[in-house]
Amino acid sequence: TPTTEIYTLSLHAALPISGADAQDARSARAPRRVRRLVLMGSGGIPTPPGNRLKTAATRYRPTYEGMAEVARMMNNGFGVPDMDAIIRYRFEISSDEDNSMAREATMAIARDDPDAIHLLDEDLIRSIKTETLIVQGRDDLIFPPDTGLRFHELLDNSWLSSLHRCGHWAMLQYPEAFTELCTWFLTSDTLTSSRATP
């Protein structure tokens, strides 16, 4: 499947694409271990007041219906294949005792200060010279388009791809396009422009 294919590529060619703010930090501190980096709907810099992350944290209840509401916020009303299966899976793993405790601790921080869990020093981000692909949904309500654009401004060796009618889950909304884009980036031997926007 596209998701499996990209995950396999990421093990060999880049850090996994989730938890992008943490990946930024690792890339800065251990650049020899990271050949290429993919950021998708990435946190790591301050986001505008009223960010939907805080809304999701405030309103989330540990029920299937609560997870469904978070999922709707993530995709901003755009269609996602097999959404019921995704909601069920996310709800089941979030119900695990250890995961539940971690989620509650994270949500508590997000309710008080959503930037606190996704904030890196801009000088640290600027110091990253790893080739980086930034995939940004133009309709992402969790980390809005300005976030992706700011990463692109800070990362000298970056490519920005902005997806039309796309929320926070680009890999779920457009799996074929996302797979094709990441495959090109992670396997290409001819990356020539650091300011291109595919």
TIMIKOL-257662 format. One record per residue (C-alpha): y, x, z; residue number from 1. Coordinates in nm, 4 decimals, always signed. Last residue first. Layout:
N
<site v="Y" u="X" w="Z" num="NUM"/>
...
END
This chain:
198
<site v="+2.1085" u="+0.6418" w="-0.7187" num="198"/>
<site v="+2.4273" u="+0.7608" w="-0.5381" num="197"/>
<site v="+2.4734" u="+1.1317" w="-0.5989" num="196"/>
<site v="+2.6706" u="+1.3602" w="-0.3666" num="195"/>
<site v="+2.4165" u="+1.6395" w="-0.3158" num="194"/>
<site v="+2.3471" u="+1.6791" w="-0.6860" num="193"/>
<site v="+2.0587" u="+1.8816" w="-0.8231" num="192"/>
<site v="+1.7345" u="+1.7522" w="-0.6769" num="191"/>
<site v="+1.4915" u="+1.8866" w="-0.9342" num="190"/>
<site v="+1.1648" u="+1.9574" w="-0.7541" num="189"/>
<site v="+1.1150" u="+1.5912" w="-0.6705" num="188"/>
<site v="+0.8398" u="+1.4935" w="-0.4258" num="187"/>
<site v="+1.0242" u="+1.3482" w="-0.1281" num="186"/>
<site v="+1.3161" u="+1.2036" w="-0.3237" num="185"/>
<site v="+1.1218" u="+1.0457" w="-0.6073" num="184"/>
<site v="+0.8580" u="+0.9084" w="-0.3697" num="183"/>
<site v="+1.1324" u="+0.7724" w="-0.1452" num="182"/>
<site v="+1.2991" u="+0.5833" w="-0.4297" num="181"/>
<site v="+0.9735" u="+0.4516" w="-0.5770" num="180"/>
<site v="+0.8478" u="+0.3369" w="-0.2373" num="179"/>
<site v="+1.1765" u="+0.1634" w="-0.1573" num="178"/>
<site v="+1.1828" u="-0.0074" w="-0.4963" num="177"/>
<site v="+0.8241" u="-0.1303" w="-0.4541" num="176"/>
<site v="+0.8675" u="-0.2342" w="-0.0899" num="175"/>
<site v="+1.1951" u="-0.4253" w="-0.1417" num="174"/>
<site v="+1.2339" u="-0.6577" w="+0.1570" num="173"/>
<site v="+0.9875" u="-0.4752" w="+0.3796" num="172"/>
<site v="+1.1037" u="-0.1165" w="+0.3173" num="171"/>
<site v="+1.4669" u="-0.2298" w="+0.3199" num="170"/>
<site v="+1.4359" u="-0.3849" w="+0.6655" num="169"/>
<site v="+1.7942" u="-0.3928" w="+0.7973" num="168"/>
<site v="+1.9324" u="-0.6425" w="+0.5455" num="167"/>
<site v="+1.9289" u="-0.6228" w="+0.1659" num="166"/>
<site v="+2.1172" u="-0.8311" w="-0.0885" num="165"/>
<site v="+2.2152" u="-0.5143" w="-0.2808" num="164"/>
<site v="+2.0607" u="-0.1824" w="-0.1769" num="163"/>
<site v="+2.2857" u="+0.1199" w="-0.1176" num="162"/>
<site v="+2.1236" u="+0.4551" w="-0.1959" num="161"/>
<site v="+2.3050" u="+0.7551" w="-0.0519" num="160"/>
<site v="+2.2011" u="+1.1140" w="-0.1252" num="159"/>
<site v="+2.2716" u="+1.3911" w="+0.1251" num="158"/>
<site v="+2.3302" u="+1.7647" w="+0.1390" num="157"/>
<site v="+2.6727" u="+1.7647" w="+0.3004" num="156"/>
<site v="+2.5732" u="+1.5241" w="+0.5771" num="155"/>
<site v="+2.8875" u="+1.3929" w="+0.7481" num="154"/>
<site v="+3.0195" u="+1.1794" w="+0.4613" num="153"/>
<site v="+2.6737" u="+1.0387" w="+0.3846" num="152"/>
<site v="+2.6226" u="+0.9582" w="+0.7533" num="151"/>
<site v="+2.9570" u="+0.7752" w="+0.7455" num="150"/>
<site v="+2.8492" u="+0.5768" w="+0.4396" num="149"/>
<site v="+2.5267" u="+0.4731" w="+0.6104" num="148"/>
<site v="+2.7191" u="+0.3479" w="+0.9136" num="147"/>
<site v="+2.9839" u="+0.1763" w="+0.7002" num="146"/>
<site v="+2.7005" u="-0.0284" w="+0.5479" num="145"/>
<site v="+2.6308" u="-0.2087" w="+0.8785" num="144"/>
<site v="+2.3744" u="-0.0983" w="+1.1395" num="143"/>
<site v="+2.2203" u="-0.4172" w="+1.2813" num="142"/>
<site v="+2.3848" u="-0.6594" w="+1.0381" num="141"/>
<site v="+2.2474" u="-0.4887" w="+0.7258" num="140"/>
<site v="+2.3914" u="-0.6716" w="+0.4230" num="139"/>
<site v="+2.4506" u="-0.3684" w="+0.2022" num="138"/>
<site v="+2.1115" u="-0.2318" w="+0.3058" num="137"/>
<site v="+2.1283" u="+0.1454" w="+0.3410" num="136"/>
<site v="+1.8811" u="+0.4125" w="+0.2356" num="135"/>
<site v="+2.0091" u="+0.7611" w="+0.3208" num="134"/>
<site v="+1.8140" u="+1.0460" w="+0.1586" num="133"/>
<site v="+1.8593" u="+1.3823" w="+0.3285" num="132"/>
<site v="+1.8206" u="+1.7423" w="+0.2129" num="131"/>
<site v="+1.8362" u="+1.9399" w="+0.5377" num="130"/>
<site v="+2.1747" u="+2.0994" w="+0.6091" num="129"/>
<site v="+2.2250" u="+1.9325" w="+0.9463" num="128"/>
<site v="+2.5358" u="+2.0757" w="+1.1188" num="127"/>
<site v="+2.7399" u="+1.7644" w="+1.0398" num="126"/>
<site v="+2.5009" u="+1.5536" w="+1.2495" num="125"/>
<site v="+2.5475" u="+1.7859" w="+1.5476" num="124"/>
<site v="+2.9246" u="+1.7872" w="+1.4968" num="123"/>
<site v="+2.9109" u="+1.4078" w="+1.4902" num="122"/>
<site v="+2.7584" u="+1.4031" w="+1.8390" num="121"/>
<site v="+2.4746" u="+1.1545" w="+1.8425" num="120"/>
<site v="+2.4835" u="+0.7946" w="+1.9640" num="119"/>
<site v="+2.2119" u="+0.5340" w="+1.9231" num="118"/>
<site v="+2.1050" u="+0.4390" w="+2.2743" num="117"/>
<site v="+2.4560" u="+0.4480" w="+2.4188" num="116"/>
<site v="+2.6151" u="+0.2680" w="+2.1252" num="115"/>
<site v="+2.4765" u="-0.0680" w="+2.2356" num="114"/>
<site v="+2.6513" u="-0.0443" w="+2.5741" num="113"/>
<site v="+2.5633" u="-0.3019" w="+2.8399" num="112"/>
<site v="+2.3214" u="-0.5195" w="+2.6429" num="111"/>
<site v="+2.1793" u="-0.2185" w="+2.4605" num="110"/>
<site v="+2.1031" u="-0.0416" w="+2.7887" num="109"/>
<site v="+1.9142" u="-0.3439" w="+2.9210" num="108"/>
<site v="+1.7392" u="-0.3807" w="+2.5845" num="107"/>
<site v="+1.6074" u="-0.0257" w="+2.6079" num="106"/>
<site v="+1.4697" u="-0.0747" w="+2.9593" num="105"/>
<site v="+1.3156" u="-0.4100" w="+2.8616" num="104"/>
<site v="+1.1577" u="-0.2598" w="+2.5522" num="103"/>
<site v="+1.0102" u="+0.0330" w="+2.7454" num="102"/>
<site v="+0.8569" u="-0.2035" w="+3.0011" num="101"/>
<site v="+0.7156" u="-0.4275" w="+2.7275" num="100"/>
<site v="+0.5750" u="-0.1313" w="+2.5383" num="99"/>
<site v="+0.3879" u="-0.0185" w="+2.8473" num="98"/>
<site v="+0.2563" u="-0.3694" w="+2.9185" num="97"/>
<site v="+0.1656" u="-0.4568" w="+2.5568" num="96"/>
<site v="+0.3630" u="-0.7685" w="+2.4600" num="95"/>
<site v="+0.5796" u="-0.5719" w="+2.2158" num="94"/>
<site v="+0.2667" u="-0.4838" w="+2.0190" num="93"/>
<site v="+0.1710" u="-0.8513" w="+1.9852" num="92"/>
<site v="+0.5242" u="-0.9677" w="+1.9024" num="91"/>
<site v="+0.5653" u="-0.7075" w="+1.6307" num="90"/>
<site v="+0.2323" u="-0.8057" w="+1.4740" num="89"/>
<site v="+0.3055" u="-1.1794" w="+1.4886" num="88"/>
<site v="+0.6536" u="-1.1325" w="+1.3418" num="87"/>
<site v="+0.5152" u="-0.9163" w="+1.0599" num="86"/>
<site v="+0.2354" u="-1.1643" w="+0.9854" num="85"/>
<site v="+0.4853" u="-1.4525" w="+0.9717" num="84"/>
<site v="+0.7140" u="-1.2503" w="+0.7433" num="83"/>
<site v="+0.4392" u="-1.1936" w="+0.4863" num="82"/>
<site v="+0.6901" u="-1.0981" w="+0.2132" num="81"/>
<site v="+1.0530" u="-1.0737" w="+0.3340" num="80"/>
<site v="+1.3151" u="-1.3153" w="+0.2053" num="79"/>
<site v="+1.6801" u="-1.2644" w="+0.2921" num="78"/>
<site v="+1.8209" u="-1.4418" w="+0.5971" num="77"/>
<site v="+1.9844" u="-1.1367" w="+0.7491" num="76"/>
<site v="+1.6605" u="-0.9345" w="+0.7444" num="75"/>
<site v="+1.6984" u="-0.8006" w="+1.0988" num="74"/>
<site v="+1.8615" u="-1.1163" w="+1.2356" num="73"/>
<site v="+1.5732" u="-1.3263" w="+1.1074" num="72"/>
<site v="+1.3325" u="-1.0809" w="+1.2714" num="71"/>
<site v="+1.5170" u="-1.1084" w="+1.6042" num="70"/>
<site v="+1.4874" u="-1.4882" w="+1.5874" num="69"/>
<site v="+1.1162" u="-1.4628" w="+1.5061" num="68"/>
<site v="+1.0679" u="-1.2289" w="+1.8046" num="67"/>
<site v="+1.2215" u="-1.4918" w="+2.0329" num="66"/>
<site v="+1.0029" u="-1.7640" w="+1.8803" num="65"/>
<site v="+0.6927" u="-1.5530" w="+1.9435" num="64"/>
<site v="+0.8053" u="-1.5080" w="+2.3033" num="63"/>
<site v="+0.9534" u="-1.2201" w="+2.5016" num="62"/>
<site v="+1.3116" u="-1.3573" w="+2.4910" num="61"/>
<site v="+1.5828" u="-1.1818" w="+2.2899" num="60"/>
<site v="+1.9358" u="-1.3203" w="+2.3189" num="59"/>
<site v="+2.1199" u="-1.0288" w="+2.4774" num="58"/>
<site v="+1.9294" u="-0.7542" w="+2.2957" num="57"/>
<site v="+1.9640" u="-0.9293" w="+1.9592" num="56"/>
<site v="+2.3359" u="-0.9807" w="+2.0145" num="55"/>
<site v="+2.3778" u="-0.6173" w="+2.1175" num="54"/>
<site v="+2.2000" u="-0.5016" w="+1.8025" num="53"/>
<site v="+2.4093" u="-0.7511" w="+1.6052" num="52"/>
<site v="+2.7155" u="-0.5317" w="+1.6492" num="51"/>
<site v="+3.0068" u="-0.7148" w="+1.8086" num="50"/>
<site v="+3.2163" u="-0.4027" w="+1.8095" num="49"/>
<site v="+3.1575" u="-0.1768" w="+1.5055" num="48"/>
<site v="+2.8930" u="+0.0983" w="+1.5193" num="47"/>
<site v="+2.9140" u="+0.4386" w="+1.6832" num="46"/>
<site v="+2.6900" u="+0.7039" w="+1.5226" num="45"/>
<site v="+2.3177" u="+0.7686" w="+1.5558" num="44"/>
<site v="+2.1617" u="+0.4568" w="+1.4107" num="43"/>
<site v="+1.9971" u="+0.4514" w="+1.0722" num="42"/>
<site v="+1.9310" u="+0.1605" w="+0.8435" num="41"/>
<site v="+1.6922" u="+0.3972" w="+0.6684" num="40"/>
<site v="+1.7161" u="+0.7732" w="+0.7027" num="39"/>
<site v="+1.4808" u="+0.9946" w="+0.5004" num="38"/>
<site v="+1.4699" u="+1.3688" w="+0.5739" num="37"/>
<site v="+1.3538" u="+1.6611" w="+0.3661" num="36"/>
<site v="+1.2008" u="+1.9997" w="+0.4473" num="35"/>
<site v="+1.1913" u="+1.9605" w="+0.8249" num="34"/>
<site v="+1.0227" u="+2.2257" w="+1.0394" num="33"/>
<site v="+1.2632" u="+2.5003" w="+0.9391" num="32"/>
<site v="+1.5584" u="+2.2861" w="+1.0495" num="31"/>
<site v="+1.4460" u="+2.2733" w="+1.4151" num="30"/>
<site v="+1.7466" u="+2.1690" w="+1.6243" num="29"/>
<site v="+1.9394" u="+1.9854" w="+1.3543" num="28"/>
<site v="+1.6309" u="+1.8177" w="+1.2089" num="27"/>
<site v="+1.5170" u="+1.7134" w="+1.5543" num="26"/>
<site v="+1.8516" u="+1.5485" w="+1.6287" num="25"/>
<site v="+1.8581" u="+1.3612" w="+1.3002" num="24"/>
<site v="+1.4990" u="+1.2487" w="+1.3541" num="23"/>
<site v="+1.5989" u="+1.0970" w="+1.6871" num="22"/>
<site v="+1.8709" u="+0.8941" w="+1.5152" num="21"/>
<site v="+1.6204" u="+0.7903" w="+1.2492" num="20"/>
<site v="+1.3736" u="+0.6270" w="+1.4829" num="19"/>
<site v="+1.1600" u="+0.5352" w="+1.1843" num="18"/>
<site v="+1.1451" u="+0.7397" w="+0.8629" num="17"/>
<site v="+0.8716" u="+0.9788" w="+0.9680" num="16"/>
<site v="+0.9821" u="+1.3414" w="+0.9308" num="15"/>
<site v="+0.9716" u="+1.4837" w="+0.5849" num="14"/>
<site v="+0.7413" u="+1.6261" w="+0.3192" num="13"/>
<site v="+0.3865" u="+1.6241" w="+0.4499" num="12"/>
<site v="+0.3865" u="+1.3521" w="+0.7128" num="11"/>
<site v="+0.6494" u="+1.1593" w="+0.5186" num="10"/>
<site v="+0.4274" u="+1.1412" w="+0.2127" num="9"/>
<site v="+0.1559" u="+0.9692" w="+0.4139" num="8"/>
<site v="+0.4078" u="+0.7236" w="+0.5577" num="7"/>
<site v="+0.5379" u="+0.6522" w="+0.2092" num="6"/>
<site v="+0.1913" u="+0.5744" w="+0.0774" num="5"/>
<site v="+0.1012" u="+0.3621" w="+0.3781" num="4"/>
<site v="+0.4132" u="+0.1484" w="+0.3347" num="3"/>
<site v="+0.3620" u="+0.1129" w="-0.0405" num="2"/>
<site v="+0.0000" u="+0.0000" w="+0.0000" num="1"/>
END
